[in-house]
Amino acid sequence: MATPKRKTSHARTSQRKANWLKALSLPEAISCPHCGEIMINHHACPSCGYYRGRQIVKINTEEAAG
């Protein structure tokens, strides 16, 4: 198995990690076309339960209000 001939510098390690961590970000947030609340892309809306024009999750209005 190959072994490194020299120690990897802190700057080189940090640059590599910075480029990798730049790709990690929070998922996009959009407004729900049905109710207008903020929701995550490709997920059912937590307030109304709709996804792509169809109701996927049934939401009780009593639980949402209280």
PyMOL Python script that loads the backbone (N, CA, C, O; Angstrom):
from pymol import cmd

cmd.read_pdbstr("""\
ATOM      1  N   MET A   1       0.840  -1.176   0.000  1.00  0.00           N
ATOM      2  CA  MET A   1       0.000   0.000   0.000  1.00  0.00           C
ATOM      3  C   MET A   1       0.886   1.241   0.000  1.00  0.00           C
ATOM      4  O   MET A   1       1.910   1.274   0.683  1.00  0.00           O
ATOM      5  N   ALA A   2       0.503   2.245  -0.752  1.00  0.00           N
ATOM      6  CA  ALA A   2       1.309   3.457  -0.861  1.00  0.00           C
ATOM      7  C   ALA A   2       1.221   4.270   0.417  1.00  0.00           C
ATOM      8  O   ALA A   2       0.165   4.357   1.045  1.00  0.00           O
ATOM      9  N   THR A   3       2.338   4.860   0.789  1.00  0.00           N
ATOM     10  CA  THR A   3       2.377   5.730   1.951  1.00  0.00           C
ATOM     11  C   THR A   3       2.833   7.111   1.509  1.00  0.00           C
ATOM     12  O   THR A   3       3.640   7.223   0.586  1.00  0.00           O
ATOM     13  N   PRO A   4       2.335   8.162   2.146  1.00  0.00           N
ATOM     14  CA  PRO A   4       2.752   9.505   1.743  1.00  0.00           C
ATOM     15  C   PRO A   4       4.220   9.754   2.095  1.00  0.00           C
ATOM     16  O   PRO A   4       4.701   9.335   3.148  1.00  0.00           O
ATOM     17  N   LYS A   5       4.916  10.440   1.197  1.00  0.00           N
ATOM     18  CA  LYS A   5       6.332  10.737   1.426  1.00  0.00           C
ATOM     19  C   LYS A   5       6.528  11.976   2.284  1.00  0.00           C
ATOM     20  O   LYS A   5       7.558  12.121   2.943  1.00  0.00           O
ATOM     21  N   ARG A   6       5.538  12.879   2.282  1.00  0.00           N
ATOM     22  CA  ARG A   6       5.638  14.101   3.064  1.00  0.00           C
ATOM     23  C   ARG A   6       4.320  14.363   3.771  1.00  0.00           C
ATOM     24  O   ARG A   6       3.265  13.865   3.379  1.00  0.00           O
ATOM     25  N   LYS A   7       4.416  15.161   4.823  1.00  0.00           N
ATOM     26  CA  LYS A   7       3.221  15.548   5.568  1.00  0.00           C
ATOM     27  C   LYS A   7       2.398  16.529   4.732  1.00  0.00           C
ATOM     28  O   LYS A   7       2.948  17.434   4.105  1.00  0.00           O
ATOM     29  N   THR A   8       1.082  16.343   4.729  1.00  0.00           N
ATOM     30  CA  THR A   8       0.196  17.274   4.037  1.00  0.00           C
ATOM     31  C   THR A   8       0.073  18.533   4.880  1.00  0.00           C
ATOM     32  O   THR A   8      -0.256  18.466   6.064  1.00  0.00           O
ATOM     33  N   SER A   9       0.338  19.681   4.265  1.00  0.00           N
ATOM     34  CA  SER A   9       0.330  20.936   5.015  1.00  0.00           C
ATOM     35  C   SER A   9      -1.080  21.301   5.451  1.00  0.00           C
ATOM     36  O   SER A   9      -2.069  20.832   4.887  1.00  0.00           O
ATOM     37  N   HIS A  10      -1.144  22.148   6.465  1.00  0.00           N
ATOM     38  CA  HIS A  10      -2.433  22.614   6.975  1.00  0.00           C
ATOM     39  C   HIS A  10      -3.186  23.399   5.905  1.00  0.00           C
ATOM     40  O   HIS A  10      -4.403  23.265   5.781  1.00  0.00           O
ATOM     41  N   ALA A  11      -2.474  24.215   5.132  1.00  0.00           N
ATOM     42  CA  ALA A  11      -3.122  25.018   4.094  1.00  0.00           C
ATOM     43  C   ALA A  11      -3.737  24.121   3.017  1.00  0.00           C
ATOM     44  O   ALA A  11      -4.858  24.368   2.571  1.00  0.00           O
ATOM     45  N   ARG A  12      -3.022  23.102   2.605  1.00  0.00           N
ATOM     46  CA  ARG A  12      -3.538  22.199   1.570  1.00  0.00           C
ATOM     47  C   ARG A  12      -4.753  21.428   2.085  1.00  0.00           C
ATOM     48  O   ARG A  12      -5.729  21.239   1.358  1.00  0.00           O
ATOM     49  N   THR A  13      -4.688  20.986   3.335  1.00  0.00           N
ATOM     50  CA  THR A  13      -5.820  20.274   3.937  1.00  0.00           C
ATOM     51  C   THR A  13      -7.027  21.191   4.048  1.00  0.00           C
ATOM     52  O   THR A  13      -8.146  20.779   3.743  1.00  0.00           O
ATOM     53  N   SER A  14      -6.815  22.436   4.483  1.00  0.00           N
ATOM     54  CA  SER A  14      -7.915  23.381   4.647  1.00  0.00           C
ATOM     55  C   SER A  14      -8.562  23.720   3.316  1.00  0.00           C
ATOM     56  O   SER A  14      -9.785  23.830   3.235  1.00  0.00           O
ATOM     57  N   GLN A  15      -7.756  23.890   2.265  1.00  0.00           N
ATOM     58  CA  GLN A  15      -8.310  24.199   0.952  1.00  0.00           C
ATOM     59  C   GLN A  15      -9.157  23.047   0.431  1.00  0.00           C
ATOM     60  O   GLN A  15     -10.214  23.271  -0.160  1.00  0.00           O
ATOM     61  N   ARG A  16      -8.703  21.820   0.645  1.00  0.00           N
ATOM     62  CA  ARG A  16      -9.459  20.663   0.196  1.00  0.00           C
ATOM     63  C   ARG A  16     -10.789  20.561   0.951  1.00  0.00           C
ATOM     64  O   ARG A  16     -11.832  20.303   0.349  1.00  0.00           O
ATOM     65  N   LYS A  17     -10.744  20.764   2.266  1.00  0.00           N
ATOM     66  CA  LYS A  17     -11.956  20.700   3.077  1.00  0.00           C
ATOM     67  C   LYS A  17     -12.910  21.840   2.740  1.00  0.00           C
ATOM     68  O   LYS A  17     -14.126  21.648   2.749  1.00  0.00           O
ATOM     69  N   ALA A  18     -12.377  23.021   2.443  1.00  0.00           N
ATOM     70  CA  ALA A  18     -13.222  24.170   2.127  1.00  0.00           C
ATOM     71  C   ALA A  18     -14.003  23.926   0.844  1.00  0.00           C
ATOM     72  O   ALA A  18     -15.183  24.268   0.766  1.00  0.00           O
ATOM     73  N   ASN A  19     -13.365  23.344  -0.158  1.00  0.00           N
ATOM     74  CA  ASN A  19     -14.062  23.053  -1.410  1.00  0.00           C
ATOM     75  C   ASN A  19     -15.116  21.984  -1.221  1.00  0.00           C
ATOM     76  O   ASN A  19     -16.169  22.035  -1.856  1.00  0.00           O
ATOM     77  N   TRP A  20     -14.849  21.009  -0.352  1.00  0.00           N
ATOM     78  CA  TRP A  20     -15.815  19.954  -0.106  1.00  0.00           C
ATOM     79  C   TRP A  20     -16.994  20.472   0.703  1.00  0.00           C
ATOM     80  O   TRP A  20     -18.143  20.140   0.413  1.00  0.00           O
ATOM     81  N   LEU A  21     -16.712  21.288   1.721  1.00  0.00           N
ATOM     82  CA  LEU A  21     -17.763  21.807   2.582  1.00  0.00           C
ATOM     83  C   LEU A  21     -18.619  22.859   1.876  1.00  0.00           C
ATOM     84  O   LEU A  21     -19.761  23.098   2.270  1.00  0.00           O
ATOM     85  N   LYS A  22     -18.067  23.487   0.831  1.00  0.00           N
ATOM     86  CA  LYS A  22     -18.835  24.469   0.069  1.00  0.00           C
ATOM     87  C   LYS A  22     -20.017  23.797  -0.624  1.00  0.00           C
ATOM     88  O   LYS A  22     -21.070  24.409  -0.800  1.00  0.00           O
ATOM     89  N   ALA A  23     -19.838  22.527  -1.019  1.00  0.00           N
ATOM     90  CA  ALA A  23     -20.904  21.803  -1.700  1.00  0.00           C
ATOM     91  C   ALA A  23     -22.046  21.466  -0.752  1.00  0.00           C
ATOM     92  O   ALA A  23     -23.183  21.298  -1.191  1.00  0.00           O
ATOM     93  N   LEU A  24     -21.756  21.365   0.554  1.00  0.00           N
ATOM     94  CA  LEU A  24     -22.795  21.062   1.527  1.00  0.00           C
ATOM     95  C   LEU A  24     -23.520  22.344   1.880  1.00  0.00           C
ATOM     96  O   LEU A  24     -22.901  23.314   2.318  1.00  0.00           O
ATOM     97  N   SER A  25     -24.823  22.352   1.692  1.00  0.00           N
ATOM     98  CA  SER A  25     -25.598  23.536   2.032  1.00  0.00           C
ATOM     99  C   SER A  25     -26.996  23.096   2.440  1.00  0.00           C
ATOM    100  O   SER A  25     -27.371  21.936   2.269  1.00  0.00           O
ATOM    101  N   LEU A  26     -27.740  24.012   2.968  1.00  0.00           N
ATOM    102  CA  LEU A  26     -29.114  23.715   3.337  1.00  0.00           C
ATOM    103  C   LEU A  26     -29.955  23.516   2.091  1.00  0.00           C
ATOM    104  O   LEU A  26     -29.668  24.118   1.056  1.00  0.00           O
ATOM    105  N   PRO A  27     -30.984  22.687   2.164  1.00  0.00           N
ATOM    106  CA  PRO A  27     -31.838  22.503   0.996  1.00  0.00           C
ATOM    107  C   PRO A  27     -32.585  23.778   0.643  1.00  0.00           C
ATOM    108  O   PRO A  27     -32.856  24.620   1.499  1.00  0.00           O
ATOM    109  N   GLU A  28     -32.908  23.898  -0.623  1.00  0.00           N
ATOM    110  CA  GLU A  28     -33.626  25.075  -1.099  1.00  0.00           C
ATOM    111  C   GLU A  28     -34.990  25.175  -0.438  1.00  0.00           C
ATOM    112  O   GLU A  28     -35.647  24.160  -0.209  1.00  0.00           O
ATOM    113  N   ALA A  29     -35.411  26.373  -0.137  1.00  0.00           N
ATOM    114  CA  ALA A  29     -36.732  26.616   0.426  1.00  0.00           C
ATOM    115  C   ALA A  29     -37.541  27.407  -0.598  1.00  0.00           C
ATOM    116  O   ALA A  29     -37.073  28.409  -1.137  1.00  0.00           O
ATOM    117  N   ILE A  30     -38.759  26.941  -0.855  1.00  0.00           N
ATOM    118  CA  ILE A  30     -39.647  27.601  -1.804  1.00  0.00           C
ATOM    119  C   ILE A  30     -40.980  27.840  -1.120  1.00  0.00           C
ATOM    120  O   ILE A  30     -41.226  27.335  -0.025  1.00  0.00           O
ATOM    121  N   SER A  31     -41.828  28.604  -1.762  1.00  0.00           N
ATOM    122  CA  SER A  31     -43.170  28.801  -1.216  1.00  0.00           C
ATOM    123  C   SER A  31     -44.104  27.772  -1.836  1.00  0.00           C
ATOM    124  O   SER A  31     -44.010  27.459  -3.023  1.00  0.00           O
ATOM    125  N   CYS A  32     -44.990  27.262  -1.027  1.00  0.00           N
ATOM    126  CA  CYS A  32     -45.950  26.244  -1.463  1.00  0.00           C
ATOM    127  C   CYS A  32     -46.925  26.883  -2.455  1.00  0.00           C
ATOM    128  O   CYS A  32     -47.504  27.926  -2.154  1.00  0.00           O
ATOM    129  N   PRO A  33     -47.116  26.281  -3.624  1.00  0.00           N
ATOM    130  CA  PRO A  33     -48.059  26.869  -4.583  1.00  0.00           C
ATOM    131  C   PRO A  33     -49.517  26.758  -4.133  1.00  0.00           C
ATOM    132  O   PRO A  33     -50.377  27.480  -4.637  1.00  0.00           O
ATOM    133  N   HIS A  34     -49.796  25.864  -3.194  1.00  0.00           N
ATOM    134  CA  HIS A  34     -51.178  25.674  -2.752  1.00  0.00           C
ATOM    135  C   HIS A  34     -51.548  26.654  -1.642  1.00  0.00           C
ATOM    136  O   HIS A  34     -52.596  27.296  -1.709  1.00  0.00           O
ATOM    137  N   CYS A  35     -50.682  26.776  -0.606  1.00  0.00           N
ATOM    138  CA  CYS A  35     -51.047  27.628   0.535  1.00  0.00           C
ATOM    139  C   CYS A  35     -50.116  28.822   0.729  1.00  0.00           C
ATOM    140  O   CYS A  35     -50.462  29.751   1.459  1.00  0.00           O
ATOM    141  N   GLY A  36     -48.936  28.822   0.090  1.00  0.00           N
ATOM    142  CA  GLY A  36     -48.028  29.957   0.184  1.00  0.00           C
ATOM    143  C   GLY A  36     -47.023  29.885   1.322  1.00  0.00           C
ATOM    144  O   GLY A  36     -46.207  30.796   1.468  1.00  0.00           O
ATOM    145  N   GLU A  37     -47.053  28.827   2.139  1.00  0.00           N
ATOM    146  CA  GLU A  37     -46.100  28.691   3.240  1.00  0.00           C
ATOM    147  C   GLU A  37     -44.739  28.259   2.698  1.00  0.00           C
ATOM    148  O   GLU A  37     -44.637  27.728   1.592  1.00  0.00           O
ATOM    149  N   ILE A  38     -43.704  28.494   3.491  1.00  0.00           N
ATOM    150  CA  ILE A  38     -42.353  28.096   3.110  1.00  0.00           C
ATOM    151  C   ILE A  38     -42.214  26.583   3.294  1.00  0.00           C
ATOM    152  O   ILE A  38     -42.610  26.035   4.323  1.00  0.00           O
ATOM    153  N   MET A  39     -41.642  25.910   2.275  1.00  0.00           N
ATOM    154  CA  MET A  39     -41.432  24.467   2.351  1.00  0.00           C
ATOM    155  C   MET A  39     -40.126  24.106   1.668  1.00  0.00           C
ATOM    156  O   MET A  39     -39.583  24.906   0.907  1.00  0.00           O
ATOM    157  N   ILE A  40     -39.619  22.916   1.930  1.00  0.00           N
ATOM    158  CA  ILE A  40     -38.379  22.435   1.337  1.00  0.00           C
ATOM    159  C   ILE A  40     -38.705  21.802  -0.014  1.00  0.00           C
ATOM    160  O   ILE A  40     -39.746  21.162  -0.169  1.00  0.00           O
ATOM    161  N   ASN A  41     -37.814  21.981  -0.991  1.00  0.00           N
ATOM    162  CA  ASN A  41     -38.001  21.374  -2.309  1.00  0.00           C
ATOM    163  C   ASN A  41     -38.155  19.867  -2.197  1.00  0.00           C
ATOM    164  O   ASN A  41     -37.516  19.237  -1.354  1.00  0.00           O
ATOM    165  N   HIS A  42     -38.992  19.291  -3.033  1.00  0.00           N
ATOM    166  CA  HIS A  42     -39.194  17.849  -3.141  1.00  0.00           C
ATOM    167  C   HIS A  42     -39.712  17.222  -1.850  1.00  0.00           C
ATOM    168  O   HIS A  42     -39.456  16.046  -1.594  1.00  0.00           O
ATOM    169  N   HIS A  43     -40.431  17.981  -1.039  1.00  0.00           N
ATOM    170  CA  HIS A  43     -41.057  17.479   0.176  1.00  0.00           C
ATOM    171  C   HIS A  43     -42.505  17.961   0.199  1.00  0.00           C
ATOM    172  O   HIS A  43     -42.845  18.975  -0.409  1.00  0.00           O
ATOM    173  N   ALA A  44     -43.346  17.220   0.909  1.00  0.00           N
ATOM    174  CA  ALA A  44     -44.728  17.654   1.083  1.00  0.00           C
ATOM    175  C   ALA A  44     -44.743  18.874   1.999  1.00  0.00           C
ATOM    176  O   ALA A  44     -43.918  18.988   2.906  1.00  0.00           O
ATOM    177  N   CYS A  45     -45.679  19.776   1.758  1.00  0.00           N
ATOM    178  CA  CYS A  45     -45.796  20.993   2.561  1.00  0.00           C
ATOM    179  C   CYS A  45     -46.221  20.613   3.984  1.00  0.00           C
ATOM    180  O   CYS A  45     -47.196  19.881   4.152  1.00  0.00           O
ATOM    181  N   PRO A  46     -45.510  21.094   5.009  1.00  0.00           N
ATOM    182  CA  PRO A  46     -45.869  20.729   6.376  1.00  0.00           C
ATOM    183  C   PRO A  46     -47.158  21.380   6.858  1.00  0.00           C
ATOM    184  O   PRO A  46     -47.756  20.905   7.824  1.00  0.00           O
ATOM    185  N   SER A  47     -47.604  22.460   6.210  1.00  0.00           N
ATOM    186  CA  SER A  47     -48.816  23.128   6.693  1.00  0.00           C
ATOM    187  C   SER A  47     -50.086  22.611   6.020  1.00  0.00           C
ATOM    188  O   SER A  47     -51.130  22.527   6.666  1.00  0.00           O
ATOM    189  N   CYS A  48     -50.013  22.262   4.726  1.00  0.00           N
ATOM    190  CA  CYS A  48     -51.232  21.798   4.053  1.00  0.00           C
ATOM    191  C   CYS A  48     -51.152  20.347   3.587  1.00  0.00           C
ATOM    192  O   CYS A  48     -52.189  19.738   3.324  1.00  0.00           O
ATOM    193  N   GLY A  49     -49.945  19.775   3.477  1.00  0.00           N
ATOM    194  CA  GLY A  49     -49.802  18.375   3.097  1.00  0.00           C
ATOM    195  C   GLY A  49     -49.808  18.113   1.607  1.00  0.00           C
ATOM    196  O   GLY A  49     -49.861  16.956   1.192  1.00  0.00           O
ATOM    197  N   TYR A  50     -49.756  19.161   0.782  1.00  0.00           N
ATOM    198  CA  TYR A  50     -49.787  18.984  -0.667  1.00  0.00           C
ATOM    199  C   TYR A  50     -48.384  18.852  -1.227  1.00  0.00           C
ATOM    200  O   TYR A  50     -47.443  19.469  -0.729  1.00  0.00           O
ATOM    201  N   TYR A  51     -48.252  18.035  -2.279  1.00  0.00           N
ATOM    202  CA  TYR A  51     -47.002  17.890  -3.015  1.00  0.00           C
ATOM    203  C   TYR A  51     -47.361  17.684  -4.478  1.00  0.00           C
ATOM    204  O   TYR A  51     -48.084  16.745  -4.811  1.00  0.00           O
ATOM    205  N   ARG A  52     -46.870  18.540  -5.345  1.00  0.00           N
ATOM    206  CA  ARG A  52     -47.098  18.507  -6.785  1.00  0.00           C
ATOM    207  C   ARG A  52     -48.587  18.487  -7.135  1.00  0.00           C
ATOM    208  O   ARG A  52     -49.015  17.756  -8.028  1.00  0.00           O
ATOM    209  N   GLY A  53     -49.375  19.304  -6.413  1.00  0.00           N
ATOM    210  CA  GLY A  53     -50.779  19.464  -6.738  1.00  0.00           C
ATOM    211  C   GLY A  53     -51.709  18.422  -6.144  1.00  0.00           C
ATOM    212  O   GLY A  53     -52.920  18.490  -6.354  1.00  0.00           O
ATOM    213  N   ARG A  54     -51.166  17.452  -5.402  1.00  0.00           N
ATOM    214  CA  ARG A  54     -52.005  16.419  -4.792  1.00  0.00           C
ATOM    215  C   ARG A  54     -51.776  16.423  -3.287  1.00  0.00           C
ATOM    216  O   ARG A  54     -50.680  16.727  -2.815  1.00  0.00           O
ATOM    217  N   GLN A  55     -52.824  16.080  -2.536  1.00  0.00           N
ATOM    218  CA  GLN A  55     -52.676  16.015  -1.086  1.00  0.00           C
ATOM    219  C   GLN A  55     -52.070  14.660  -0.733  1.00  0.00           C
ATOM    220  O   GLN A  55     -52.672  13.614  -0.976  1.00  0.00           O
ATOM    221  N   ILE A  56     -50.883  14.695  -0.160  1.00  0.00           N
ATOM    222  CA  ILE A  56     -50.146  13.491   0.178  1.00  0.00           C
ATOM    223  C   ILE A  56     -50.327  13.150   1.651  1.00  0.00           C
ATOM    224  O   ILE A  56     -50.515  11.986   2.005  1.00  0.00           O
ATOM    225  N   VAL A  57     -50.271  14.168   2.510  1.00  0.00           N
ATOM    226  CA  VAL A  57     -50.373  13.986   3.951  1.00  0.00           C
ATOM    227  C   VAL A  57     -51.620  14.699   4.433  1.00  0.00           C
ATOM    228  O   VAL A  57     -51.854  15.861   4.100  1.00  0.00           O
ATOM    229  N   LYS A  58     -52.424  13.989   5.227  1.00  0.00           N
ATOM    230  CA  LYS A  58     -53.611  14.628   5.785  1.00  0.00           C
ATOM    231  C   LYS A  58     -53.214  15.369   7.056  1.00  0.00           C
ATOM    232  O   LYS A  58     -52.645  14.776   7.972  1.00  0.00           O
ATOM    233  N   ILE A  59     -53.516  16.672   7.111  1.00  0.00           N
ATOM    234  CA  ILE A  59     -53.179  17.529   8.236  1.00  0.00           C
ATOM    235  C   ILE A  59     -54.463  17.855   8.978  1.00  0.00           C
ATOM    236  O   ILE A  59     -55.430  18.322   8.377  1.00  0.00           O
ATOM    237  N   ASN A  60     -54.475  17.613  10.279  1.00  0.00           N
ATOM    238  CA  ASN A  60     -55.618  17.996  11.104  1.00  0.00           C
ATOM    239  C   ASN A  60     -55.517  19.479  11.418  1.00  0.00           C
ATOM    240  O   ASN A  60     -54.459  19.948  11.838  1.00  0.00           O
ATOM    241  N   THR A  61     -56.592  20.223  11.224  1.00  0.00           N
ATOM    242  CA  THR A  61     -56.554  21.666  11.485  1.00  0.00           C
ATOM    243  C   THR A  61     -56.469  21.953  12.970  1.00  0.00           C
ATOM    244  O   THR A  61     -55.955  23.003  13.356  1.00  0.00           O
ATOM    245  N   GLU A  62     -56.959  21.050  13.823  1.00  0.00           N
ATOM    246  CA  GLU A  62     -56.873  21.251  15.263  1.00  0.00           C
ATOM    247  C   GLU A  62     -55.441  21.173  15.737  1.00  0.00           C
ATOM    248  O   GLU A  62     -55.037  21.946  16.606  1.00  0.00           O
ATOM    249  N   GLU A  63     -54.643  20.235  15.173  1.00  0.00           N
ATOM    250  CA  GLU A  63     -53.232  20.101  15.563  1.00  0.00           C
ATOM    251  C   GLU A  63     -52.420  21.282  15.058  1.00  0.00           C
ATOM    252  O   GLU A  63     -51.510  21.747  15.744  1.00  0.00           O
ATOM    253  N   ALA A  64     -52.738  21.773  13.865  1.00  0.00           N
ATOM    254  CA  ALA A  64     -51.989  22.893  13.296  1.00  0.00           C
ATOM    255  C   ALA A  64     -52.267  24.171  14.063  1.00  0.00           C
ATOM    256  O   ALA A  64     -51.373  25.004  14.210  1.00  0.00           O
ATOM    257  N   ALA A  65     -53.496  24.349  14.561  1.00  0.00           N
ATOM    258  CA  ALA A  65     -53.839  25.573  15.282  1.00  0.00           C
ATOM    259  C   ALA A  65     -53.293  25.546  16.706  1.00  0.00           C
ATOM    260  O   ALA A  65     -52.913  26.597  17.223  1.00  0.00           O
ATOM    261  N   GLY A  66     -53.240  24.406  17.347  1.00  0.00           N
ATOM    262  CA  GLY A  66     -52.857  24.354  18.751  1.00  0.00           C
ATOM    263  C   GLY A  66     -51.685  23.533  18.957  1.00  0.00           C
ATOM    264  O   GLY A  66     -51.228  23.383  20.090  1.00  0.00           O
TER     265      GLY A  66
END
""", "prot")
cmd.dss("prot")
cmd.show_as("cartoon", "prot")
cmd.util.cbc("prot")
cmd.orient("prot")
